[in-house]
Amino acid sequence: MIKTRDTLTPLEIDNLALEMLVCPLTKTRLSIKEDKSELVSAAARVAFSITDGVPLLCLSEARNLTQEEIDNLK
């Protein structure tokens, strides 16, 4: 079943919204982790948490990615 805006639960990120979001530092596209808990900026090497379906795109709240996580992105 394809989810539309009307069928999304509050904890899901709309794919259209995800396509519009960019890293606040590098202005590059973000990807979402498989568990949908974070948005990842490969260019900036940081992850932004998603809380209650809302991405927190604040650099001071971003988590630095480990080298292993960076390697897995490639």
N, C-alpha and C positions, 0 to 999 in steps of 0.2 A: 504494500500500500504506500503510495506517495503521500507524504505529509505536506499539507498546506499550512499557511499561517493559522487557519482556524482549527487545525487538528494538532498543533504543537502543544506539548505540555510546557509549563513555565520553566522547566529545567533544561529544555532543549534549545539549541541555537539554530535559528533559521539559516538555511544554506545561502539564501540571498543576502542576508545580513553578513554572513561570514565572508562572502565575496567582496563586500564593500569595506571591510575592516583591513587596516594596514598597521604595521608596526609604527608606533609613534616616534621611534628613533630613526629608522632607516626608510620608512615609507614603502617597504616591501610587503608582499603578501604574507599572511599568516596561515599556518596550517593547524589543524586541530589534532590533538593526540587521540589515539584509539579509544581511550577510556573517557574521552570528552571532558576531561577535568582542566585542561590547559590549552591555550593557544600558543603556538611556538613561532618565534622569529628566528629562522636559521641564520639570517644575515647579522642580526644583533647578538645571536647566541643566548637568548633569554626566553623564558616561558612566562606567560601571563595567566594567572588563575581565572577560573570561571566559577563564580559564586552565585547560586540560585539562578543559573542561566544567563548571568550578566558577566561578560568579560571585563576584567579589571585591567585596563590598559595604561596603568600608571607605572612609569619606569622605576619609581622608588619601591614599588610593590613587586616588581618582576623578579623571577628567580633565575640566577645564572645557570645555564646548562652545563652539565659535566662533559668532559671530553668524550666519554662513552656515548652519551646521548647525542652529541653532535655527530659522531661517527655513524650512529644508527640512522640519522636523517639522510645520509648520502645514499 
